[in-house]
């Protein structure tokens, strides 16, 4: 990998990590430094969330080899089954579902299997999720 491609991969890897951070912030508000106000009594922790993204919901390429992408649809279905992640419309799956699932769409782009398909930081910030109306 040449230096330019290595730099592009590094930015794409940072985008994936930002996606993981966004998931953590939305799903586990009380696990963020400083704590959150939403109660959370479920089994999901930041380490468990990372394990799900890096394990059970890891995308594979056309040859069946694992990538560092995440199967966001599968992860969403799994998380949706956990009632503790539905905090009365004030967090978790509810916020990511808002505006026709724009949060999940953003995560799908940020955590795409082929790293070349991930958005740049400016493209990610232009995503409709950031300006969507979310009723809390």
Backbone torsions as a table, in degrees:
resi	resn	phi	psi	omega
1	UNK	NA	127.3	179.9
2	UNK	-78.4	167.2	-175.7
3	UNK	-58.5	-36.4	-179.9
4	UNK	-68.6	-44.2	178.5
5	UNK	-66.7	-38.6	178.1
6	UNK	-61.9	-39.9	177.7
7	UNK	-65.3	-43.1	178.3
8	UNK	-63.4	-40.9	177.3
9	UNK	-63.2	-41.2	179.3
10	UNK	-60.5	-41.7	178.1
11	UNK	-66.2	-40.3	178.4
12	UNK	-65.7	-37.7	177.5
13	UNK	-66.8	-38.3	175.3
14	UNK	-62.1	-37.4	178.9
15	UNK	-64.4	-40.0	177.0
16	UNK	-62.2	-43.9	179.6
17	UNK	-64.3	-36.4	175.9
18	UNK	-64.9	-37.6	175.4
19	UNK	-60.6	-42.2	177.1
20	UNK	-64.2	-39.9	177.8
21	UNK	-64.7	-42.1	177.5
22	UNK	-60.9	-44.9	176.1
23	UNK	-58.0	-46.9	-179.6
24	UNK	-60.8	-43.7	-179.0
25	UNK	-65.5	-38.0	-177.9
26	UNK	-77.7	-37.1	-173.3
27	UNK	-94.2	-27.7	-174.9
28	UNK	-129.3	61.4	-173.7
29	UNK	-58.3	-30.0	-178.8
30	UNK	-80.4	-7.2	179.8
31	UNK	-90.2	-10.4	-179.7
32	UNK	-74.8	144.3	179.1
33	UNK	-51.7	133.5	-176.7
34	UNK	93.5	-13.8	176.7
35	UNK	76.6	160.4	176.3
36	UNK	-119.4	173.1	-178.1
37	UNK	-93.8	-17.4	-176.8
38	UNK	-79.5	136.1	178.2
39	UNK	-72.3	147.2	176.2
40	UNK	-147.4	119.2	-177.5
41	UNK	-122.9	15.1	-176.7
42	UNK	-83.0	-176.8	-178.1
43	UNK	-88.6	-10.7	-175.8
44	UNK	-78.7	128.2	176.6
45	UNK	-122.8	170.6	178.4
46	UNK	-61.1	-38.1	178.6
47	UNK	-67.2	-40.6	178.4
48	UNK	-65.6	-39.9	179.1
49	UNK	-62.5	-44.9	177.5
50	UNK	-63.0	-40.2	179.1
51	UNK	-62.3	-39.5	177.3
52	UNK	-64.4	-43.2	-179.1
53	UNK	-68.4	-35.2	-178.1
54	UNK	-90.4	-8.6	-176.1
55	UNK	-121.9	-94.4	-172.4
56	UNK	-57.5	-33.0	-176.4
57	UNK	-110.6	25.1	177.4
58	UNK	-76.4	131.8	178.4
59	UNK	-75.2	155.8	176.3
60	UNK	-122.6	150.8	178.5
61	UNK	-82.1	-176.5	-176.0
62	UNK	-63.5	-21.5	177.5
63	UNK	-89.3	-1.9	-179.1
64	UNK	88.4	4.8	179.0
65	UNK	-83.2	140.9	-179.2
66	UNK	-68.3	143.3	173.3
67	UNK	-110.9	-176.1	174.0
68	UNK	-98.2	11.2	175.4
69	UNK	-75.2	166.4	-176.8
70	UNK	-125.2	135.1	174.3
71	UNK	-76.0	88.8	-173.9
72	UNK	-66.5	-38.2	179.0
73	UNK	-62.2	-44.6	178.5
74	UNK	-65.3	-41.9	178.9
75	UNK	-63.7	-42.4	179.6
76	UNK	-61.3	-45.2	179.6
77	UNK	-61.3	-41.6	178.5
78	UNK	-63.8	-46.8	-178.2
79	UNK	-69.5	-31.8	-179.9
80	UNK	-63.6	-26.8	179.8
81	UNK	-74.4	-12.9	-179.4
82	UNK	-93.1	101.0	-177.4
83	UNK	-59.4	-24.9	-179.1
84	UNK	-70.0	-13.5	178.1
85	UNK	-91.0	3.1	174.9
86	UNK	-108.3	100.5	-172.4
87	UNK	-102.3	57.9	176.8
88	UNK	56.2	38.3	179.0
89	UNK	78.4	4.3	-175.1
90	UNK	-108.4	15.3	178.9
91	UNK	174.3	179.4	173.4
92	UNK	62.6	-138.9	-175.9
93	UNK	-58.1	-35.3	-178.1
94	UNK	-57.6	-46.4	-178.2
95	UNK	-68.8	-41.2	179.4
96	UNK	-67.6	-27.0	177.0
97	UNK	-75.6	-22.1	-175.1
98	UNK	-57.1	155.6	178.1
99	UNK	52.8	54.5	177.3
100	UNK	58.4	37.2	176.4
101	UNK	74.7	26.4	-176.0
102	UNK	-62.7	-29.2	177.1
103	UNK	-64.5	-42.5	178.3
104	UNK	-67.7	-36.7	177.3
105	UNK	-62.3	-44.2	177.7
106	UNK	-59.5	-46.4	179.6
107	UNK	-62.2	-39.4	179.3
108	UNK	-60.6	-39.6	179.2
109	UNK	-71.0	-42.8	-177.4
110	UNK	-68.5	-24.9	-175.2
111	UNK	-119.2	31.4	179.4
112	UNK	-60.0	150.5	179.5
113	UNK	-61.5	-57.8	175.6
114	UNK	-73.9	119.8	-175.3
115	UNK	-60.3	-26.1	-179.9
116	UNK	-67.6	-19.1	-178.6
117	UNK	-86.2	-6.0	-178.4
118	UNK	-76.3	146.4	-178.8
119	UNK	-73.3	160.0	170.6
120	UNK	-75.4	170.7	178.9
121	UNK	-60.5	-43.1	-179.0
122	UNK	-67.2	-37.3	176.4
123	UNK	-65.0	-41.3	178.9
124	UNK	-63.4	-39.2	179.9
125	UNK	-70.4	-19.8	177.3
126	UNK	-86.6	-3.0	-178.0
127	UNK	-63.5	142.9	-179.1
128	UNK	-58.8	-19.9	179.7
129	UNK	-56.3	-39.2	-175.0
130	UNK	-68.7	-21.7	179.9
131	UNK	-112.1	5.3	-179.7
132	UNK	-67.8	143.9	174.3
133	UNK	-78.0	126.7	-179.9
134	UNK	-123.0	118.0	-179.9
135	UNK	-84.5	119.7	178.1
136	UNK	-109.0	NA	NA
